[in-house]
């Protein structure tokens, strides 16, 4: 008879990434010919930092005006680290 083998494994969980994302417009109803702002809120509700790639598409009927992330210089394709517990806003301004 072969004796049972014992093995021990120690696991350390450093953190978990968990994202909460919401998108809304700031004008209701959206009026043709006037600028309107869409806001994307991203909150890292986890316990670990994560990398974030900000990409959004607007309808073909809408003219792009600008996009901004308050507090940082924004690039069209931005990858940034979102720390645990932090909320980030991406504002997209367009004209339908």
N, CA, C and O atoms as a MOPAC input file, in Angstrom:
PM7 MOZYME 1SCF
protein

 N      0.83800 1    -1.18000 1     0.00000 1
 C      0.00000 1     0.00000 1     0.00000 1
 C      0.88400 1     1.24500 1     0.00000 1
 O      1.86900 1     1.33100 1     0.73400 1
 N      0.49900 1     2.22300 1    -0.85900 1
 C      1.26100 1     3.47500 1    -0.96800 1
 C      0.69600 1     4.46300 1     0.04200 1
 O     -0.51500 1     4.67500 1     0.09800 1
 N      1.57400 1     5.07100 1     0.84400 1
 C      1.09200 1     6.04500 1     1.83100 1
 C      0.57300 1     7.31800 1     1.13600 1
 O      1.07500 1     7.68000 1     0.07200 1
 N     -0.41400 1     7.99300 1     1.71700 1
 C     -0.92500 1     9.23300 1     1.11800 1
 C      0.14900 1    10.32100 1     1.11400 1
 O      1.00500 1    10.37000 1     1.99700 1
 N      0.08600 1    11.17500 1     0.12200 1
 C      1.03700 1    12.28500 1     0.01100 1
 C      0.35900 1    13.53600 1     0.54600 1
 O     -0.78700 1    13.83700 1     0.21400 1
 N      1.07900 1    14.23600 1     1.36100 1
 C      0.55400 1    15.48300 1     1.89200 1
 C      1.22000 1    16.63900 1     1.16700 1
 O      2.42000 1    16.60400 1     0.89300 1
 N      0.44500 1    17.64900 1     0.86100 1
 C      0.98200 1    18.84700 1     0.21800 1
 C      0.29900 1    20.05600 1     0.83100 1
 O     -0.88100 1    20.01100 1     1.17800 1
 N      1.04700 1    21.12200 1     0.95800 1
 C      0.51400 1    22.35700 1     1.50800 1
 C      0.75400 1    23.47200 1     0.49300 1
 O      1.81700 1    23.55900 1    -0.12200 1
 N     -0.24500 1    24.30800 1     0.33600 1
 C     -0.15200 1    25.42300 1    -0.58800 1
 C     -0.64900 1    26.65700 1     0.13600 1
 O     -1.76200 1    26.67900 1     0.66300 1
 N      0.17600 1    27.67000 1     0.15600 1
 C     -0.21200 1    28.91800 1     0.79800 1
 C     -0.54300 1    29.93100 1    -0.29000 1
 O      0.25400 1    30.15500 1    -1.20100 1
 N     -1.71400 1    30.53800 1    -0.19200 1
 C     -2.15300 1    31.51200 1    -1.18500 1
 C     -2.37200 1    32.84300 1    -0.48500 1
 O     -3.01400 1    32.91400 1     0.56300 1
 N     -1.82700 1    33.89800 1    -1.08400 1
 C     -2.05500 1    35.23900 1    -0.56100 1
 C     -2.83500 1    36.01500 1    -1.61500 1
 O     -2.34500 1    36.22100 1    -2.72500 1
 N     -4.03100 1    36.43900 1    -1.27900 1
 C     -4.83200 1    37.23500 1    -2.19800 1
 C     -4.50300 1    38.69600 1    -1.93400 1
 O     -4.76300 1    39.22500 1    -0.85300 1
 N     -3.92600 1    39.33500 1    -2.94600 1
 C     -3.48500 1    40.72100 1    -2.79400 1
 C     -4.65100 1    41.68200 1    -2.99700 1
 O     -4.72700 1    42.70300 1    -2.31300 1
 N     -5.53300 1    41.38800 1    -3.89400 1
 C     -6.67000 1    42.27000 1    -4.13200 1
 C     -7.48400 1    41.80700 1    -5.31700 1
 O     -7.07300 1    40.92500 1    -6.07100 1
 N     -8.63300 1    42.41000 1    -5.46500 1
 C     -9.54800 1    42.05800 1    -6.54700 1
 C     -9.95000 1    43.34300 1    -7.26200 1
 O    -10.29600 1    44.33600 1    -6.62200 1
 N     -9.90000 1    43.31800 1    -8.60300 1
 C    -10.38700 1    44.43500 1    -9.39100 1
 C    -11.89300 1    44.25900 1    -9.59600 1
 O    -12.34900 1    43.17000 1    -9.94500 1
 N    -12.64800 1    45.30700 1    -9.38500 1
 C    -14.09600 1    45.26300 1    -9.61900 1
 C    -14.53200 1    46.65100 1   -10.08400 1
 O    -14.36000 1    47.63600 1    -9.36700 1
 N    -15.09400 1    46.71900 1   -11.28000 1
 C    -15.44000 1    48.00200 1   -11.86800 1
 C    -16.95500 1    48.22200 1   -11.86900 1
 O    -17.72900 1    47.30200 1   -12.13200 1
 N    -17.35500 1    49.44200 1   -11.57300 1
 C    -18.74700 1    49.86700 1   -11.70100 1
 C    -18.75500 1    50.98300 1   -12.73900 1
 O    -18.07300 1    51.99300 1   -12.56500 1
 N    -19.52300 1    50.81200 1   -13.82500 1
 C    -19.53000 1    51.77300 1   -14.92800 1
 C    -20.96100 1    52.23200 1   -15.17500 1
 O    -21.87800 1    51.41300 1   -15.24200 1
 N    -21.15100 1    53.54400 1   -15.31100 1
 C    -22.46300 1    54.07000 1   -15.68100 1
 C    -22.27600 1    55.16600 1   -16.73100 1
 O    -21.27300 1    55.87900 1   -16.73100 1
 N    -23.25600 1    55.28600 1   -17.62000 1
 C    -23.21700 1    56.27000 1   -18.70100 1
 C    -24.55300 1    57.01200 1   -18.70500 1
 O    -25.61500 1    56.39500 1   -18.63300 1
 N    -24.48900 1    58.33900 1   -18.78900 1
 C    -25.72400 1    59.12500 1   -18.84900 1
 C    -25.47700 1    60.42500 1   -19.60000 1
 O    -24.34100 1    60.88600 1   -19.71900 1
 N    -26.56900 1    61.01300 1   -20.10800 1
 C    -26.45500 1    62.32900 1   -20.73500 1
 C    -26.88900 1    63.38500 1   -19.73000 1
 O    -27.60300 1    63.08800 1   -18.77300 1
 N    -26.45100 1    64.62600 1   -19.95400 1
 C    -26.75300 1    65.69100 1   -19.00000 1
 C    -27.90800 1    66.57200 1   -19.45800 1
 O    -28.39100 1    67.40100 1   -18.68500 1
 N    -28.35800 1    66.41200 1   -20.69000 1
 C    -29.49400 1    67.17100 1   -21.22200 1
 C    -30.61000 1    66.18900 1   -21.56000 1
 O    -30.36900 1    65.14500 1   -22.16700 1
 N    -31.82200 1    66.53200 1   -21.16400 1
 C    -32.93400 1    65.65400 1   -21.47800 1
 C    -34.16600 1    66.50400 1   -21.75300 1
 O    -34.66500 1    67.15000 1   -20.83200 1
 N    -34.65800 1    66.53300 1   -22.93100 1
 C    -34.22000 1    65.76400 1   -24.09900 1
 C    -33.01500 1    66.42600 1   -24.78000 1
 O    -32.77600 1    67.62400 1   -24.62900 1
 N    -32.27400 1    65.62200 1   -25.52400 1
 C    -31.14200 1    66.12300 1   -26.29300 1
 C    -31.70600 1    66.88600 1   -27.48500 1
 O    -32.54400 1    66.36500 1   -28.22000 1
 N    -31.23800 1    68.14400 1   -27.67800 1
 C    -31.76800 1    68.98300 1   -28.74500 1
 C    -30.83400 1    69.00000 1   -29.94200 1
 O    -29.62000 1    69.14200 1   -29.79000 1
 N    -31.39900 1    68.85600 1   -31.12400 1
 C    -30.62300 1    68.87400 1   -32.36300 1
 C    -29.99400 1    70.26500 1   -32.52500 1
 O    -30.65400 1    71.28700 1   -32.34000 1
 N    -28.70100 1    70.27600 1   -32.87600 1
 C    -27.99100 1    71.52800 1   -33.12000 1
 C    -27.35300 1    72.14100 1   -31.89900 1
 O    -26.59200 1    73.09800 1   -32.03900 1
 N    -27.62300 1    71.64100 1   -30.70200 1
 C    -27.01900 1    72.16200 1   -29.47100 1
 C    -26.07000 1    71.11700 1   -28.90700 1
 O    -26.28000 1    69.91400 1   -29.06800 1
 N    -25.03400 1    71.58800 1   -28.25000 1
 C    -24.08900 1    70.62600 1   -27.67300 1
 C    -24.71500 1    69.94200 1   -26.46700 1
 O    -25.53800 1    70.52000 1   -25.75700 1
 N    -24.31000 1    68.71600 1   -26.25800 1
 C    -24.75300 1    67.95300 1   -25.10000 1
 C    -23.56800 1    67.16700 1   -24.56500 1
 O    -22.61200 1    66.90500 1   -25.29500 1
 N    -23.62600 1    66.79900 1   -23.32200 1
 C    -22.52200 1    66.07600 1   -22.69000 1
 C    -22.98200 1    64.70600 1   -22.23600 1
 O    -24.01100 1    64.56400 1   -21.57600 1
 N    -22.20500 1    63.70400 1   -22.60100 1
 C    -22.39600 1    62.35700 1   -22.08400 1
 C    -21.29700 1    62.10600 1   -21.06000 1
 O    -20.13500 1    62.43200 1   -21.30300 1
 N    -21.64800 1    61.54600 1   -19.94800 1
 C    -20.68700 1    61.30200 1   -18.87200 1
 C    -20.57200 1    59.79500 1   -18.65200 1
 O    -21.57200 1    59.09100 1   -18.51200 1
 N    -19.33700 1    59.32600 1   -18.62700 1
 C    -19.05800 1    57.92900 1   -18.28700 1
 C    -18.37000 1    57.94700 1   -16.92700 1
 O    -17.28100 1    58.50200 1   -16.78300 1
 N    -18.99900 1    57.34800 1   -15.94600 1
 C    -18.41300 1    57.24500 1   -14.60800 1
 C    -17.84500 1    55.84400 1   -14.43500 1
 O    -18.52100 1    54.84900 1   -14.69200 1
 N    -16.61300 1    55.78400 1   -14.00100 1
 C    -15.96100 1    54.49700 1   -13.76300 1
 C    -15.42800 1    54.51200 1   -12.33700 1
 O    -14.62000 1    55.37000 1   -11.98200 1
 N    -15.87000 1    53.58100 1   -11.53500 1
 C    -15.38200 1    53.48000 1   -10.15300 1
 C    -14.78600 1    52.09200 1    -9.94700 1
 O    -15.40200 1    51.07800 1   -10.27600 1
 N    -13.58400 1    52.07000 1    -9.39900 1
 C    -12.95500 1    50.81000 1    -9.03500 1
 C    -13.41900 1    50.48500 1    -7.61500 1
 O    -12.88400 1    51.01900 1    -6.64300 1
 N    -14.40500 1    49.61700 1    -7.50500 1
 C    -14.95100 1    49.24900 1    -6.19700 1
 C    -14.22000 1    48.05600 1    -5.59000 1
 O    -14.59800 1    47.54700 1    -4.53500 1
 N    -13.17400 1    47.62300 1    -6.27100 1
 C    -12.39000 1    46.49000 1    -5.76900 1
 C    -11.33900 1    46.93500 1    -4.76700 1
 O    -11.35500 1    48.06400 1    -4.27600 1
 N    -10.43500 1    46.02800 1    -4.48200 1
 C     -9.37400 1    46.29400 1    -3.51100 1
 C     -8.00200 1    46.36500 1    -4.15800 1
 O     -6.99900 1    46.54100 1    -3.46700 1
 N     -7.94400 1    46.22800 1    -5.50100 1
 C     -6.66600 1    46.28500 1    -6.21200 1
 C     -6.75000 1    47.33700 1    -7.31300 1
 O     -7.82300 1    47.58300 1    -7.86600 1
 N     -5.61900 1    47.95100 1    -7.62600 1
 C     -5.55000 1    48.89200 1    -8.73000 1
 C     -5.76500 1    48.15200 1   -10.04200 1
 O     -5.50800 1    46.95100 1   -10.13300 1
 N     -6.23800 1    48.87200 1   -11.06300 1
 C     -6.42000 1    48.24400 1   -12.36600 1
 C     -6.04300 1    49.23900 1   -13.45400 1
 O     -6.00000 1    50.44800 1   -13.22600 1
 N     -5.77100 1    48.70500 1   -14.64300 1
 C     -5.49500 1    49.55300 1   -15.80700 1
 C     -6.80000 1    49.76100 1   -16.54600 1
 O     -7.62600 1    48.85300 1   -16.63700 1
 N     -6.97800 1    50.95100 1   -17.06900 1
 C     -8.22000 1    51.31200 1   -17.70900 1
 C     -7.93200 1    51.90200 1   -19.07600 1
 O     -7.11100 1    52.81100 1   -19.20000 1
 N     -8.59700 1    51.39600 1   -20.10500 1
 C     -8.48300 1    51.92300 1   -21.45700 1
 C     -9.80000 1    52.62700 1   -21.78400 1
 O    -10.83600 1    51.97500 1   -21.91900 1
 N     -9.76400 1    53.94300 1   -21.91000 1
 C    -10.97300 1    54.73600 1   -22.12700 1
 C    -11.29200 1    54.80700 1   -23.61100 1
 O    -10.57300 1    55.45900 1   -24.36900 1
 N    -12.33900 1    54.15800 1   -24.02600 1
 C    -12.77200 1    54.18900 1   -25.41900 1
 C    -14.28600 1    54.30700 1   -25.44000 1
 O    -14.98100 1    53.60000 1   -24.71100 1
 N    -14.79200 1    55.20000 1   -26.27500 1
 C    -16.24200 1    55.33700 1   -26.38700 1
 C    -16.57900 1    55.71300 1   -27.82000 1
 O    -15.79000 1    56.36200 1   -28.50600 1
 N    -17.74300 1    55.30400 1   -28.25600 1
 C    -18.21400 1    55.64200 1   -29.59800 1
 C    -19.47400 1    56.48900 1   -29.46700 1
 O    -20.32000 1    56.24400 1   -28.60600 1
 N    -19.58100 1    57.48400 1   -30.33400 1
 C    -20.79200 1    58.28800 1   -30.36100 1
 C    -21.56600 1    57.94200 1   -31.62800 1
 O    -20.97700 1    57.45300 1   -32.59200 1
 N    -22.87000 1    58.18500 1   -31.64300 1
 C    -23.66500 1    57.86100 1   -32.82700 1
 C    -23.16400 1    58.62300 1   -34.05700 1
 O    -22.62800 1    59.72400 1   -33.93600 1
 N    -23.34100 1    58.03500 1   -35.22700 1
 C    -22.90500 1    58.67100 1   -36.46700 1
 C    -23.58900 1    60.01500 1   -36.68200 1
 O    -23.01500 1    60.90400 1   -37.31100 1
 N    -24.80000 1    60.17800 1   -36.17300 1
 C    -25.55000 1    61.41900 1   -36.34300 1
 C    -25.00500 1    62.55300 1   -35.49200 1
 O    -25.43100 1    63.69700 1   -35.65100 1
 N    -24.07500 1    62.26400 1   -34.59200 1
 C    -23.56100 1    63.27600 1   -33.68300 1
 C    -22.16800 1    63.71600 1   -34.10800 1
 O    -21.33700 1    62.89500 1   -34.49600 1
 N    -21.92300 1    65.00900 1   -34.03200 1
 C    -20.61200 1    65.58100 1   -34.33000 1
 C    -19.78900 1    65.62500 1   -33.04200 1
 O    -20.23700 1    66.16400 1   -32.03000 1
 N    -18.58700 1    65.05600 1   -33.08600 1
 C    -17.69400 1    65.07200 1   -31.92300 1
 C    -17.20500 1    66.49700 1   -31.69300 1
 O    -16.77500 1    67.15700 1   -32.63900 1
 N    -17.26300 1    66.98000 1   -30.46600 1
 C    -16.74900 1    68.30200 1   -30.11100 1
 C    -15.46400 1    68.15700 1   -29.30000 1
 O    -14.42500 1    68.68500 1   -29.69800 1
 N    -15.51600 1    67.44700 1   -28.16600 1
 C    -14.31900 1    67.19900 1   -27.37000 1
 C    -14.60800 1    66.14900 1   -26.31300 1
 O    -15.75900 1    65.79000 1   -26.06500 1
 N    -13.55000 1    65.66800 1   -25.70200 1
 C    -13.65200 1    64.73000 1   -24.58200 1
 C    -12.66000 1    65.17100 1   -23.52700 1
 O    -11.61300 1    65.73500 1   -23.84500 1
 N    -12.98500 1    64.91800 1   -22.28900 1
 C    -12.09000 1    65.33100 1   -21.20700 1
 C    -12.23200 1    64.40400 1   -20.01300 1
 O    -13.30000 1    63.85500 1   -19.74000 1
 N    -11.13100 1    64.25100 1   -19.32100 1
 C    -11.11300 1    63.55200 1   -18.04500 1
 C    -10.64200 1    64.59300 1   -17.03200 1
 O     -9.47000 1    64.96900 1   -17.04600 1
 N    -11.53100 1    65.06800 1   -16.15000 1
 C    -11.14200 1    66.12200 1   -15.22000 1
 C     -9.89500 1    65.75100 1   -14.40200 1
 O     -9.78800 1    64.65800 1   -13.84700 1
 N     -8.97800 1    66.69000 1   -14.35600 1
 C     -7.77800 1    66.49100 1   -13.55400 1
 C     -6.60500 1    65.85500 1   -14.27900 1
 O     -5.51600 1    65.76800 1   -13.71100 1
 N     -6.79200 1    65.40500 1   -15.52300 1
 C     -5.68100 1    64.81200 1   -16.27800 1
 C     -5.74000 1    65.30900 1   -17.71000 1
 O     -6.79900 1    65.70100 1   -18.19900 1
 N     -4.58200 1    65.28900 1   -18.38700 1
 C     -4.59900 1    65.62100 1   -19.81400 1
 C     -5.11000 1    64.39400 1   -20.55100 1
 O     -4.60700 1    63.28900 1   -20.34900 1
 N     -6.09400 1    64.58200 1   -21.39300 1
 C     -6.78200 1    63.47400 1   -22.05600 1
 C     -6.20200 1    63.24700 1   -23.43800 1
 O     -5.90900 1    64.20300 1   -24.15700 1
 N     -6.03500 1    62.00100 1   -23.81000 1
 C     -5.63200 1    61.60400 1   -25.14700 1
 C     -6.75000 1    60.73200 1   -25.70300 1
 O     -7.51800 1    60.16000 1   -24.93000 1
 N     -6.85800 1    60.61700 1   -27.01400 1
 C     -7.93400 1    59.82800 1   -27.61600 1
 C     -7.96800 1    58.40600 1   -27.06700 1
 O     -9.04100 1    57.90800 1   -26.72500 1
 N     -6.84300 1    57.76000 1   -26.97900 1
 C     -6.77600 1    56.42300 1   -26.38200 1
 C     -5.95600 1    56.55600 1   -25.10900 1
 O     -4.72600 1    56.59000 1   -25.15600 1
 N     -6.63200 1    56.62900 1   -23.98200 1
 C     -5.88200 1    56.83200 1   -22.74600 1
 C     -5.90400 1    55.55200 1   -21.93300 1
 O     -6.95400 1    54.93400 1   -21.75100 1
 N     -4.76400 1    55.16900 1   -21.45800 1
 C     -4.66100 1    54.03600 1   -20.55000 1
 C     -4.09000 1    54.59100 1   -19.26100 1
 O     -2.99400 1    55.15100 1   -19.25500 1
 N     -4.81300 1    54.44300 1   -18.19000 1
 C     -4.33600 1    54.94500 1   -16.90900 1
 C     -4.65500 1    53.93900 1   -15.81500 1
 O     -5.49800 1    53.05600 1   -15.97300 1
 N     -3.97000 1    54.09900 1   -14.72800 1
 C     -4.19600 1    53.22000 1   -13.58400 1
 C     -5.29200 1    53.83400 1   -12.72400 1
 O     -5.21700 1    55.00500 1   -12.35100 1
 N     -6.30100 1    53.04600 1   -12.41600 1
 C     -7.37700 1    53.49600 1   -11.54900 1
 C     -7.22500 1    52.78400 1   -10.21400 1
 O     -7.38500 1    51.56700 1   -10.11900 1
 N     -6.91700 1    53.55600 1    -9.19500 1
 C     -6.67300 1    52.97400 1    -7.87500 1
 C     -7.97300 1    52.49100 1    -7.25000 1
 O     -9.05600 1    52.97100 1    -7.58500 1
 N     -7.85000 1    51.56000 1    -6.36100 1
 C     -9.01500 1    51.00800 1    -5.66000 1
 C     -9.76100 1    52.12200 1    -4.94500 1
 O     -9.15700 1    52.96700 1    -4.28400 1
 N    -11.09100 1    52.11400 1    -5.08700 1
 C    -11.93300 1    53.08700 1    -4.40800 1
 C    -12.04900 1    54.43200 1    -5.10600 1
 O    -12.73400 1    55.31500 1    -4.58900 1
 N    -11.41700 1    54.63000 1    -6.25100 1
 C    -11.40900 1    55.91700 1    -6.93300 1
 C    -12.48500 1    55.96300 1    -8.02000 1
 O    -12.73600 1    54.97200 1    -8.70400 1
 N    -13.11300 1    57.13200 1    -8.16400 1
 C    -14.11500 1    57.37900 1    -9.19600 1
 C    -13.50200 1    58.29100 1   -10.25200 1
 O    -12.91200 1    59.31600 1    -9.91000 1
 N    -13.63200 1    57.93500 1   -11.53700 1
 C    -13.13100 1    58.75100 1   -12.63100 1
 C    -14.28800 1    59.08700 1   -13.55700 1
 O    -15.14700 1    58.24400 1   -13.81700 1
 N    -14.31100 1    60.32200 1   -14.05600 1
 C    -15.32300 1    60.76900 1   -15.00300 1
 C    -14.68200 1    60.97700 1   -16.36900 1
 O    -13.59600 1    61.54800 1   -16.46700 1
 N    -15.34300 1    60.52100 1   -17.41300 1
 C    -14.96100 1    60.81300 1   -18.79100 1
 C    -16.13700 1    61.57200 1   -19.38600 1
 O    -17.24600 1    61.04300 1   -19.46700 1
 N    -15.89600 1    62.81200 1   -19.80400 1
 C    -16.95000 1    63.62900 1   -20.38600 1
 C    -16.76800 1    63.68800 1   -21.89900 1
 O    -15.68400 1    64.01300 1   -22.38500 1
 N    -17.81600 1    63.37700 1   -22.63500 1
 C    -17.80100 1    63.43100 1   -24.09300 1
 C    -18.83900 1    64.46500 1   -24.51400 1
 O    -20.01900 1    64.34900 1   -24.18200 1
 N    -18.38700 1    65.46700 1   -25.24200 1
 C    -19.27900 1    66.53500 1   -25.67000 1
 C    -19.47300 1    66.42900 1   -27.17700 1
 O    -18.50800 1    66.33700 1   -27.93600 1
 N    -20.72000 1    66.44100 1   -27.59200 1
 C    -21.04300 1    66.33000 1   -29.00400 1
 C    -22.22900 1    67.19200 1   -29.37000 1
 O    -22.90500 1    67.75500 1   -28.50900 1
 N    -22.46600 1    67.28300 1   -30.66900 1
 C    -23.60100 1    68.07200 1   -31.16000 1
 C    -24.41100 1    67.19500 1   -32.11200 1
 O    -23.92000 1    66.82100 1   -33.17700 1
 N    -25.65900 1    66.86300 1   -31.73600 1
 C    -26.49700 1    66.03900 1   -32.60600 1
 C    -27.03500 1    66.84100 1   -33.79300 1
 O    -27.76000 1    66.29900 1   -34.62700 1

